Structures are given as C-alpha cells and as structure tokens.
Amino acid sequence: MAALRWRSMEGTPVVAWFILLILLVNTVSKVLANIEVDALYSLKENLKDPNNVLGSWDSTLVNPCTWFHVNCNTDNRVYRINLGNSALSGTLVPQLGQLKNLQNLELYNNNISGAIPPELGNLSNLISLDLYLNNFTGAIPDSLGNLTKLRFLRLNNNSLTGRIPVSLTNISVLQVLDLSNNSLSGPVPSTGSFSLFTPVSFANNPLLCISSTSHPCPGSPPFSPPPPFNSPVSVSSRGDSASSTGAIAGGVAAGAAFLFAALAIAFAWWRRRQSQEYFFDIPAEEDPEVHLSQLKRFSLRELQVATDSFSPNNILGRGGFGKVYKGRLADASLVAVKRQKEKRTPAGELQFQTEVEMISMAVHCNLLRLLGFCMTLTERLLVYPYMANGSVASCLRERPPNQPPLDWSTRKQIALGSARGLSYLHEHCEPKIIHRDVKAANILLDEEFEAVVCDFGLAKLMDYKDTHVTTAVRGTIGHIAPEYLSTGKSSEKNDVFGYGIMLLELVTGQKAFDLARLANNDDVMLLDWVKELLKDKRLEMLVDPDLHNNYVNAEVESVIQVTLLCTQASPMDRPKMSDVVRMLEGEGLTKRWEEWQKMELERNAVDMIPHHPSYWIVDSTDNLHAVELSGPR
C-alpha cells in the first residue's frame, strides 16, 4: 500500500513545480508592478497639479499602464513618462530610480524645483532625460554618468550650480547635450563624448570657463587672435645692386604667379563645361570655424568618399529636396546624405544657414536628428543618421517577401510616436516648424520600429532661390489640406490634415492617391474611399489584409475617429497635434467625438440633408465637394 501511495505521488512533482513556478512569476510580476505604482504615486503626491493632469494615477490599481502620460512595453513595465508642459510644480522623488525599464523621462517646461535626485543614475535603460525649462537647483548628480545608454540630456534653463561632473564624459552614446542658461561654474570637460559639443551646449553660464575660447579657465594661455601679417621691410643698406636683384626676382615671381593663375582659371573653366554631376569643393564665403549649434560641417570631399562619389548605386530615394544617398563615414557610421537638386547661387547662403540652424535645434526622440551639413557656393547637402528599417510607406507596400508585415501593435506605436514628433515641431520649437508634407514616406523607423519624422524644415529650404518668397505649394497629392491647396497659406493645421491621411495609410496599408482603385469603381482618394466604406458600415473592408484580422476592432475604430477629426474640411475644427497625442493615449477622444457628432447632426438639420446615423460614425461628406475633402483629382 505504501509502495502504491509512493508511485501515485511520483508524477506530482513536475506538475507541482510547474504550478509553483507560475505562482512565483505572477507574484514577482505583481511585486514589480507595485514598485512602479508606488514610485509613480510618490511622484504624484510630491507634485502640485493645478490642471489635474495626474487625475488617472490611482494607487489602488495593480498596473500603472492604464494611467495617462505613462507608457508601458509588452511586459507591462513602464518605459516612458511624458509630463512635459503640464504646469506641474513641487519636487522629484528618489523613488523614480526604481523604474528600471524607464527609457524616456520627459518633465520639461514645468515649474518643478529642488534638486535632481541622484537616484536617477540607477535608470540603466534611460535614453532621454528632459528636465529643461524648470526651476531645479543644486548640482548635477555625478551618478548621471552611470547612464550608459543616455543619448539626450537636456537640463538647460534651470538654476543648477556647481561643476559639470566629469563622469558625464563617459557616456559614449551621448548625442545631444544642453546645459545652457544655468549657474554652473568651473571648467567644462573636454574629453570623451564632450569633445563633440560646441560652446552652444554651455552658453549663458557666466562662471563656466572653456579653454581656447574668449572665456578661458584660470591658468590657461590667454586667448588672443592670430597676429596680423607684416610685410618684410627692405633694408636700404644693402645697396642698389641688392635692390635691383630683388626687383628682378619679384618681377619673375609675379609673372610666374600670373601664369599659374591663368592656367588654373582655364582648367577650372574647362572642367565646369564637363558633366553636370561633377562636384566642386568651393568653400563658402564665411568663417570656416563658425558652428551651427552642435552640427558638424562636412567637407564636400568627405561626403564624396562616403557615398562613393555619389554613386547611383547608393541612391536611397528622391524627393522634393533632391536625391538621398547612403554613405559610410570614416568612423564606419552609416548616414543618409540629401543633396539639394537645384544648383544654387550665393544669394541664399544666409537664409540656408538660418534654416539649417533652426532644423538642428529641433531635437526629439521622434524627430530625425540633423547630424551636419555641407555648403559651398553651388552645393547644399544635409547629413542625417541612416535608418535601416526604412520608411512606414516602404514597410507597408514595398517590403520584401521574407519581411513580416507591421503588426497592429507596431502601427499604434508609429501613430503615437509620429504625433509626438509633430506636436514638438508645432508647440515646442521657436519659431514653430510646419512640416508641409506629412505622409507615410516621411515617417522613418529606427531599430526598435519607433517612428521618426523626417524632412521637417526642408520645404522652407527649397523656397530659397534668388528670391526669398514662398510661392509653391509643397506637398503630395492626397495629403494636401484643401485650404492650403486653394490659398497657398500654410499652418500647423495643414500638418494635422496630412497626419490624418497618414493614419489611414497605417490602417489600410494603401496609398493616399491611387488610380488603381478605379478598376473596382472605387475613389482614387483614400479619404473618400474610406468614408464610403464607413457609410456602409464595412469597417472590415478597409483594414489592411496583411494584418490577417490580428487587431482590436475598438482600437481601429478609435484611430479612424481620430483620422476623421484630423481631416475635417475646416482647419479651425481640427485638433492640435498635442490633442491628437492625448486622444491616442486614451484621453478625451470620447468627449470630442460626441461633440463632433452633435455638431454634424445640427449642420445636417440646418442643411435639410437626410442623415443616416451609425453606431459609431456620422458621415459629413454629403454636403461637401470632393475638393474640399481631399484635394485635386
């Protein structure tokens, strides 16, 4: 009997251990989630929130992933806190250092004061730390040097004091640094990653000293401009013979120089008669030491070598600005080089520099960062990081057979990331930047398939020729807002319209303008085609077949609601991009959608147009001409 009892229990250990393992994992997961809830709720308790931005932060919830302004990864771990521009005050809490998966901490443009907690140095996965435009005091924590993955560090416009920690120079991947407009003191480190940054990163800190500048550190050699060139004075005591000999030698030298110059001019004239694709590295008429923000100024020769003399084999694409070439720099890093297609004259140099500097100051994790530029009398080139995953458009419609399609979760992530990038251009850049060509082809994807908006600011660069007047309507058919098409006047609401069309591209996988749809008697404009399907309640017909029904109906409906709000005929009725971000995060969409439906019902009643209500959409196209909805046909 004992033997029988033992055999009956022989099979139980495996099952028991399996159940125990599940319980253990579940317990650990809850503990980690509770740690994050406790840390974030401690932050809420320490902040004053006049606008109730943190109203959804409920400490009774096990998981903070449902809170507004908090984003989680697939493991339900917090990876982003986005509380910029929220009118918050108070101080930060050391418990923030417990958010081990945090990648982005965005608390810019608030009134937060006190010290920066040293515990932030424990956030080993942090990529972006944005605390600028607050009232932080005290020293920059030395522990921030432990953030080996940090790429963006912006602490500017605070009241920070003390020395810049040398430990920050050990962050090898640091790309953007802004410590300007504080009260920092002592020498600026110049080793490691700090060797890449210009004095702009440290401006308006009166007690800082930088070697080899007009504000050197004590003990450094005094800064002085190069001495003027003095012509050698002839010595009269050498006599007439020496003077005659000098005059003859001078005449011979002058003649040789004249002959050499004539040959050089003739050679240059002959080469300019050759192929128009040949590049001349003519230096621009400005001080070569002038830096634009933190940009590198490349020589034309560097970019020729990087792109194999701008080989056609390295062309990545063509756009309104010109051709884009793939290149490899001397340090083996890959870049994308944009070459302005029209030959330029010196007349637009100052404007080009101004616009390039403006573009370079727009730094956000969802914006493509400008690395550098090259400018000669006849050439304009911009250098960007190379994005191996290409554009959203190529992933939707040009992917190779062995590449899986974008899943619904990734598409939602792209929608939110690109909205954040555009919101930054419109509301956090001074002056604000209007893209003027928002579309899937201008949303690139980084290694993690995060959305990166590109080509912002280029529309204005293309308008600088011999005159400085913007006359052309820039954009792509199907994405152009109706009022921009009819008046030529651009505003941020034009971008909102283009973004709405881009959302439809994400949902449907189709082009904004496609003559192939005529074969099925469908509308060539994607927006009009979608509205026709929605009138007939055929939601499933518009979703990209590549998703294979692996999506959540309610989420698709929400995205399309945002789309229709963004593409309203009147620009005044469209939301701001910051409102779009909040709606995609689940905040305020229901209320805004209900208000829009009520307004449409009233309009239809006034216009005496029959209305057929739907369970989730009210159509508003019947009383509008097609051009008012989607541009030229």
C-alpha positions in Angstrom: 0.0 0.0 0.0 2.9 2.3 0.9 4.5 1.5 -2.4 1.3 2.2 -4.3 0.9 5.5 -2.5 4.5 6.5 -3.4 4.0 5.7 -7.1 0.8 7.8 -7.2 2.8 10.7 -6.0 5.8 10.1 -8.3 4.2 12.1 -11.1 3.1 15.0 -9.0 6.5 16.8 -8.5 6.6 18.0 -12.2 3.1 19.4 -12.0 3.6 20.9 -8.6 6.8 22.6 -9.6 5.1 24.0 -12.8 2.2 25.4 -10.7 4.7 26.8 -8.2 6.7 28.4 -11.0 3.6 30.1 -12.4 2.6 31.4 -9.0 6.1 32.7 -8.4 6.3 34.5 -11.8 2.9 36.0 -11.1 3.9 37.1 -7.7 7.2 38.7 -8.9 5.3 40.5 -11.7 2.8 41.9 -9.2 5.6 43.0 -6.9 7.4 44.8 -9.8 4.2 46.4 -10.9 3.5 47.5 -7.3 7.0 49.0 -7.1 6.3 51.1 -10.2 2.9 52.1 -8.9 4.4 53.2 -5.5 7.2 55.1 -7.2 4.9 57.0 -9.6 2.3 57.6 -6.9 5.0 59.1 -4.7 5.8 61.4 -7.5 2.2 62.4 -7.8 2.0 63.1 -4.1 5.1 65.3 -4.3 3.8 67.5 -7.2 1.2 70.2 -7.3 -1.1 69.5 -10.3 -3.5 72.5 -11.0 -4.8 71.0 -14.2 -5.4 67.5 -12.8 -3.1 66.0 -15.4 -2.4 63.2 -13.0 -6.0 62.5 -12.2 -5.9 59.0 -13.6 -2.9 57.9 -11.4 -4.8 55.7 -9.0 -2.7 53.9 -6.3 -5.3 51.2 -5.9 -4.5 49.8 -9.4 -2.0 47.0 -9.6 -0.8 48.1 -13.0 0.1 51.8 -13.9 -0.1 51.1 -17.7 -3.7 52.4 -17.8 -2.6 55.8 -16.4 -2.5 58.8 -18.8 1.0 60.1 -19.7 2.6 56.7 -18.8 3.6 54.2 -21.5 4.4 50.5 -20.9 6.2 47.9 -23.0 4.8 44.5 -23.9 5.8 43.2 -20.5 3.7 45.9 -18.8 6.8 47.7 -17.5 6.9 51.5 -17.6 9.2 52.7 -20.2 8.1 56.3 -20.7 6.8 59.2 -18.6 5.6 62.1 -20.7 4.6 65.1 -18.4 6.1 67.9 -20.4 4.3 71.3 -20.5 1.9 70.2 -17.8 2.1 73.2 -15.3 3.4 70.9 -12.6 5.3 72.2 -9.5 6.9 70.6 -6.5 9.9 68.4 -6.3 11.0 65.0 -7.7 11.3 61.9 -5.5 14.1 59.4 -5.2 11.7 56.5 -5.9 11.9 57.4 -9.6 15.2 55.5 -9.6 13.2 52.2 -9.1 11.7 52.4 -12.6 14.4 50.1 -14.0 12.8 49.9 -17.5 12.3 53.6 -18.0 13.7 54.9 -21.3 12.2 58.4 -21.6 11.6 60.8 -18.7 10.0 64.0 -20.0 9.3 66.7 -17.4 10.3 69.8 -19.5 8.6 73.2 -19.3 7.1 72.9 -15.8 7.8 74.7 -12.5 9.4 71.8 -10.7 12.1 72.8 -8.2 14.5 71.3 -5.8 17.5 69.0 -6.5 17.7 66.4 -9.3 17.6 63.1 -7.4 20.9 61.2 -7.6 18.8 58.0 -7.8 18.1 58.9 -11.4 21.6 57.4 -12.1 20.1 54.0 -11.4 17.9 54.1 -14.5 20.2 51.9 -16.6 17.9 51.9 -19.6 17.3 55.6 -19.8 17.8 57.1 -23.3 16.3 60.6 -22.9 16.3 62.8 -19.8 14.4 66.1 -20.5 14.3 68.4 -17.4 14.7 71.7 -19.2 12.7 74.9 -18.5 12.1 74.2 -14.8 13.5 75.6 -11.5 15.9 72.8 -10.5 18.6 73.9 -8.1 21.8 72.3 -6.7 24.4 70.3 -8.5 24.1 67.9 -11.5 24.3 64.5 -9.9 27.6 62.7 -10.6 25.6 59.5 -10.8 24.1 60.5 -14.1 27.4 59.3 -15.6 26.2 55.8 -15.0 23.5 56.2 -17.7 25.5 54.4 -20.4 22.5 54.3 -22.8 21.7 58.0 -22.5 21.5 59.8 -25.8 19.6 63.0 -25.0 20.4 65.1 -21.8 18.7 68.5 -21.6 19.0 70.4 -18.3 19.0 73.9 -19.8 17.1 76.8 -18.4 17.2 75.9 -14.7 19.1 77.3 -11.8 21.7 74.5 -11.5 25.0 75.3 -9.7 28.4 73.6 -9.1 30.7 71.9 -11.6 29.8 69.7 -14.5 30.5 66.1 -13.5 33.4 64.6 -15.4 31.6 61.3 -15.2 29.2 62.5 -18.0 32.1 62.3 -20.4 32.0 58.5 -20.1 28.6 58.3 -21.8 29.9 57.3 -25.2 26.5 57.4 -26.9 25.5 60.9 -25.8 24.3 62.8 -28.9 22.6 65.9 -27.6 23.7 67.9 -24.5 22.3 71.2 -23.4 23.4 72.7 -20.1 22.9 76.3 -21.1 21.2 79.0 -19.1 22.1 77.8 -15.6 24.6 79.0 -13.0 27.2 76.3 -13.4 30.9 77.0 -12.6 34.4 75.7 -13.2 36.0 74.2 -16.3 34.0 72.4 -19.0 35.3 68.9 -19.5 36.7 68.4 -23.0 37.4 64.7 -23.1 35.3 61.7 -24.1 31.9 62.5 -25.6 32.2 66.2 -24.6 34.8 66.7 -27.3 31.8 66.6 -29.8 29.9 69.5 -28.2 30.4 73.2 -29.0 30.2 76.1 -26.6 26.5 76.4 -27.5 25.8 73.5 -25.1 27.1 75.5 -22.2 26.1 79.1 -23.1 24.9 81.6 -20.5 26.7 80.1 -17.6 28.8 83.1 -16.6 31.1 81.1 -14.1 31.9 78.4 -16.6 35.3 78.5 -18.4 36.2 76.8 -21.6 39.8 76.5 -22.8 40.8 78.1 -26.1 37.8 80.5 -26.1 37.3 84.1 -25.1 36.4 82.9 -21.6 39.4 80.7 -20.7 40.0 78.8 -17.4 42.5 80.2 -14.9 46.0 79.1 -15.7 45.2 78.6 -19.4 47.2 80.5 -22.0 45.4 83.8 -22.7 43.1 83.8 -25.7 44.2 86.1 -28.5 43.5 86.4 -32.2 46.3 85.5 -34.6 48.8 88.3 -35.1 48.5 90.4 -38.2 50.7 89.7 -41.2 53.5 92.2 -41.6 55.2 92.6 -44.9 59.0 92.3 -44.7 60.8 95.7 -44.8 63.6 96.0 -47.3 67.0 97.1 -45.8 68.3 100.1 -47.7 71.9 99.4 -46.6 72.3 96.5 -48.9 72.7 98.9 -51.7 71.4 99.5 -55.2 72.7 96.1 -56.5 70.6 94.2 -53.9 67.6 96.3 -54.7 67.9 95.7 -58.4 68.3 91.9 -57.8 65.2 91.9 -55.5 63.2 93.8 -58.1 64.1 91.4 -60.9 63.3 88.4 -58.6 60.0 89.9 -57.7 59.1 90.5 -61.3 59.9 86.9 -62.2 57.8 85.6 -59.3 54.9 87.8 -60.1 55.0 86.7 -63.8 55.1 83.0 -62.7 52.2 83.6 -60.3 50.1 85.3 -63.1 50.8 82.4 -65.5 49.9 79.8 -62.9 46.6 81.6 -62.0 45.7 81.9 -65.7 46.3 78.2 -66.2 44.2 77.4 -63.1 41.3 79.6 -64.2 41.4 77.9 -67.7 41.4 74.5 -66.2 38.5 75.3 -63.9 36.5 76.7 -66.8 37.2 73.6 -68.8 36.1 71.3 -66.0 32.8 73.2 -65.4 32.0 72.6 -69.1 32.0 68.8 -68.4 29.3 66.7 -66.8 26.9 68.5 -64.6 27.2 65.7 -62.0 30.8 66.7 -61.1 31.2 68.3 -57.6 33.4 71.3 -56.9 34.5 71.8 -53.3 34.3 75.6 -53.3 34.4 77.0 -49.8 31.5 79.1 -48.7 32.2 82.8 -48.1 32.2 82.7 -44.3 34.4 81.8 -41.4 35.0 78.0 -41.6 35.2 77.9 -37.8 31.6 79.1 -37.4 29.5 76.3 -35.9 25.8 75.9 -36.2 24.5 74.6 -32.9 26.1 71.2 -32.4 26.3 70.4 -36.1 29.3 69.2 -37.9 30.3 70.9 -41.1 31.4 68.3 -43.6 33.7 69.0 -46.5 32.4 68.0 -49.9 35.3 65.6 -50.2 34.3 63.7 -47.1 30.8 63.2 -48.4 32.1 62.2 -51.9 34.3 59.5 -50.3 31.4 58.4 -48.0 29.0 57.9 -50.9 31.5 56.6 -53.5 31.3 59.9 -55.4 27.5 60.0 -55.1 27.2 56.7 -57.0 23.8 55.9 -58.4 24.1 52.6 -56.6 23.9 54.4 -53.3 20.7 56.3 -54.1 18.1 55.6 -51.3 15.4 57.8 -52.8 14.3 61.0 -54.4 12.1 63.7 -53.0 11.2 67.4 -53.4 14.6 68.4 -51.8 16.6 66.2 -54.1 18.3 62.8 -54.1 19.2 60.9 -50.9 22.4 58.8 -50.9 23.5 56.2 -48.4 27.0 56.8 -47.2 29.6 55.4 -44.8 31.8 58.0 -42.9 35.4 57.5 -41.9 34.3 56.2 -38.5 32.2 53.5 -40.2 28.9 55.1 -39.2 26.1 55.0 -41.8 24.5 58.2 -42.9 21.9 59.4 -45.4 23.1 62.4 -47.4 20.5 64.7 -49.0 21.7 66.8 -51.9 19.6 69.8 -53.0 18.7 69.2 -56.6 18.8 72.8 -57.9 22.1 74.4 -58.5 22.4 77.3 -56.0 23.8 80.8 -56.1 25.5 82.6 -53.2 22.3 84.7 -52.7 20.7 82.2 -50.4 23.6 81.4 -48.1 22.5 83.3 -45.1 18.9 82.0 -45.3 20.2 78.4 -45.8 22.3 78.7 -42.6 19.5 80.2 -40.7 17.1 77.4 -41.6 19.6 74.7 -41.1 20.3 76.0 -37.6 16.5 76.0 -36.9 16.2 72.4 -38.1 19.2 71.4 -35.9 17.6 72.8 -32.8 14.5 70.6 -33.2 15.7 67.6 -31.1 13.2 65.0 -30.0 13.3 61.2 -29.9 10.6 61.1 -32.6 12.3 63.5 -35.0 15.2 62.7 -37.3 18.2 64.5 -36.0 20.4 66.5 -38.4 24.0 65.5 -37.9 25.7 68.1 -40.1 25.7 69.9 -43.4 28.0 70.9 -46.3 27.7 74.2 -48.0 29.7 75.6 -51.0 28.9 78.3 -53.4 26.9 75.9 -55.6 26.0 72.9 -53.4 23.8 72.3 -50.3 23.9 68.9 -48.6 22.4 67.7 -45.3 23.6 64.7 -43.4 21.3 62.5 -41.3 21.6 59.2 -39.5 20.8 56.2 -41.7 17.6 54.3 -40.8 17.9 50.7 -41.7 14.2 49.9 -41.4 13.3 52.5 -44.0 10.0 54.4 -44.1 6.5 53.4 -43.0 5.4 53.6 -46.6 8.1 51.0 -47.7 7.2 48.7 -44.8 3.5 48.8 -45.7 3.8 48.5 -49.5 7.3 47.6 -50.6 8.6 45.1 -48.1 10.4 42.0 -49.4 8.6 38.6 -49.2 10.8 37.5 -46.3 10.0 40.5 -44.2 6.9 40.3 -41.9 4.3 43.0 -42.2 3.9 45.6 -39.5 1.6 44.2 -36.8 -1.2 46.3 -35.2 0.7 47.0 -32.0 3.6 48.5 -34.0 1.2 50.6 -36.1 -0.3 52.0 -33.0 3.2 52.8 -31.7 4.0 54.5 -35.0 0.9 56.6 -34.9 1.6 57.8 -31.4 5.3 58.5 -31.9 4.8 60.5 -35.1 2.1 62.5 -33.4 4.5 63.3 -30.6 7.2 64.4 -33.1 4.8 66.7 -34.9 3.5 68.1 -31.7 7.0 69.0 -30.7 7.6 70.9 -34.0 4.4 72.9 -33.6 4.4 73.7 -29.9 8.0 73.4 -28.6 10.1 74.9 -31.4 10.6 78.7 -31.5 9.7 79.6 -34.2 7.4 76.7 -34.7 8.1 74.4 -37.7 5.4 73.4 -40.1 6.3 70.2 -42.0 4.0 70.7 -45.1 4.4 67.1 -46.3 3.3 64.7 -43.6 2.9 61.2 -45.1 4.0 57.6 -44.5 7.0 58.1 -46.7 8.3 60.8 -44.4 8.0 58.7 -41.2 11.1 56.6 -40.8 11.6 53.6 -38.4 14.6 53.1 -36.1 16.0 49.8 -34.9 13.1 49.4 -32.5 10.5 50.4 -35.1 9.9 53.7 -33.3 8.5 56.4 -35.5 11.0 59.2 -36.6 9.6 62.1 -38.5 11.9 63.3 -41.3 12.1 66.1 -43.8 10.7 68.7 -41.5 12.0 72.2 -42.4 13.0 71.2 -45.9 10.0 72.8 -47.5 11.3 76.2 -46.5 14.8 75.4 -47.6 13.5 74.6 -51.1 11.9 78.0 -51.3 15.2 79.9 -51.1 16.5 80.6 -54.6 17.5 84.0 -55.9 14.3 85.4 -54.3 13.1 84.7 -50.8 9.4 84.5 -51.4 7.5 81.2 -50.9 5.2 80.7 -53.9 4.9 77.0 -54.5 2.5 74.6 -52.7 4.7 71.9 -51.2 3.2 68.5 -50.5 2.0 65.3 -52.0 -1.4 64.8 -53.7 -3.8 63.1 -51.4 -2.1 64.5 -48.3 -2.6 68.3 -49.0 -5.1 70.1 -46.9 -7.9 71.7 -49.0 -7.3 75.3 -47.7 -3.5 75.0 -48.4 -4.3 73.9 -51.9 -6.6 76.8 -52.6 -4.8 79.7 -50.8 -1.2 78.6 -50.6 -1.1 79.6 -46.9 0.4 77.0 -44.6 -0.4 76.4 -41.0 0.1 73.6 -38.4 -3.5 72.5 -39.2 -2.2 71.5 -42.7 0.1 69.1 -41.0 -2.8 67.8 -38.9 -4.7 67.0 -42.1 -1.7 65.2 -43.6 -1.3 63.3 -40.4 -4.9 62.1 -40.6 -4.3 60.7 -44.0 -1.1 59.0 -42.8 -3.2 57.3 -40.1 -5.4 55.9 -42.9 -2.3 54.6 -44.6 -1.4 52.8 -41.4 -4.9 51.2 -41.1 -5.4 50.3 -44.7 -1.9 49.8 -46.0 -2.9 51.8 -49.1 -1.7 54.9 -50.9 -3.4 58.2 -50.3 -3.9 58.6 -54.0 -4.1 55.5 -56.2 -5.5 55.3 -59.7 -5.6 51.5 -59.4 -8.7 51.8 -57.2 -10.6 52.9 -60.3 -10.5 49.3 -61.5 -13.0 48.5 -58.7 -15.0 51.7 -59.3 -13.6 53.0 -56.0 -12.4 56.5 -55.3 -8.8 57.3 -56.1 -8.6 59.4 -52.9 -8.0 57.2 -49.9 -10.0 59.5 -47.6 -13.1 59.4 -49.8 -12.8 55.7 -50.3 -12.7 55.1 -46.5 -15.7 57.4 -45.9 -17.8 55.5 -48.4 -17.0 52.2 -46.7 -17.8 53.7 -43.3 -21.2 54.9 -44.6 -22.0 51.3 -45.5 -20.6 50.1 -42.1 -18.0 48.0 -43.8 -15.2 48.6 -41.4 -13.6 45.2 -42.0 -13.1 46.1 -45.7 -10.8 49.0 -45.1 -8.3 47.2 -42.7 -5.0 46.1 -44.3 -5.3 42.4 -45.3 -1.7 42.0 -44.1 -2.9 42.2 -40.5 -4.8 38.9 -41.0 -7.6 40.0 -38.6 -5.0 40.3 -35.8 -6.2 43.7 -34.5 -8.7 45.0 -31.9 -11.9 46.4 -33.6 -12.4 49.1 -30.9 -8.8 50.3 -31.4 -9.2 50.5 -35.2 -12.4 52.5 -34.7 -10.7 54.9 -32.3 -7.9 55.5 -34.8 -10.4 56.2 -37.6 -12.3 58.6 -35.3 -9.0 60.5 -34.8 -8.5 60.4 -38.5 -11.9 62.0 -39.3 -11.4 64.6 -36.6 -8.0 65.5 -38.2 -9.3 65.7 -41.8 -12.3 67.9 -41.2 -12.8 70.4 -44.1 -12.4 73.4 -41.8 -8.9 73.8 -40.3 -10.4 75.6 -37.3 -12.3 72.4 -36.4 -9.2 70.1 -36.5 -7.5 69.3 -33.2 -3.9 70.4 -32.4 -1.3 67.7 -32.6 -0.9 67.8 -28.8 -4.6 67.0 -28.6 -4.1 64.1 -31.0 -1.4 62.7 -28.8 -3.8 62.8 -25.8 -6.6 61.2 -27.8 -4.3 58.4 -29.0 -3.3 57.8 -25.4 -7.0 57.4 -24.5 -7.7 60.8 -23.0 -10.6 62.9 -24.3 -11.4 61.1 -27.6 -14.9 60.0 -26.5 -16.0 63.5 -25.5 -14.5 65.2 -28.6 -16.1 62.6 -30.8 -19.5 63.0 -29.3 -19.2 66.8 -29.6 -18.3 66.4 -33.3 -21.2 64.1 -33.9 -23.6 66.5 -32.3 -22.3 69.4 -34.4 -22.6 67.3 -37.5 -26.2 66.5 -36.7 -27.0 70.2 -36.2 -25.3 71.0 -39.5 -27.3 68.4 -41.3 -30.5 69.5 -39.8 -29.9 73.1 -40.9 -28.9 72.0 -44.4 -32.0 69.7 -44.7 -29.9 66.8 -45.7 -31.1 63.3 -44.8 -28.9 61.7 -42.2 -28.3 58.0 -41.6 -26.9 57.5 -38.1 -24.3 54.8 -37.5 -23.4 53.1 -34.2 -20.1 54.8 -34.2 -19.8 57.3 -37.1 -21.7 60.2 -38.5 -20.9 60.9 -42.1 -20.3 64.5 -43.1 -19.4 64.3 -46.7 -22.7 64.6 -48.5 -22.8 68.4 -48.4 -19.2 68.9 -49.3 -17.5 69.0 -52.7 -14.8 66.4 -53.2 -12.0 69.0 -53.5 -12.9 70.3 -50.0 -12.2 66.9 -48.6 -9.2 65.6 -50.4 -7.6 68.0 -52.8 -7.3 67.8 -56.5 -8.3 64.7 -58.5 
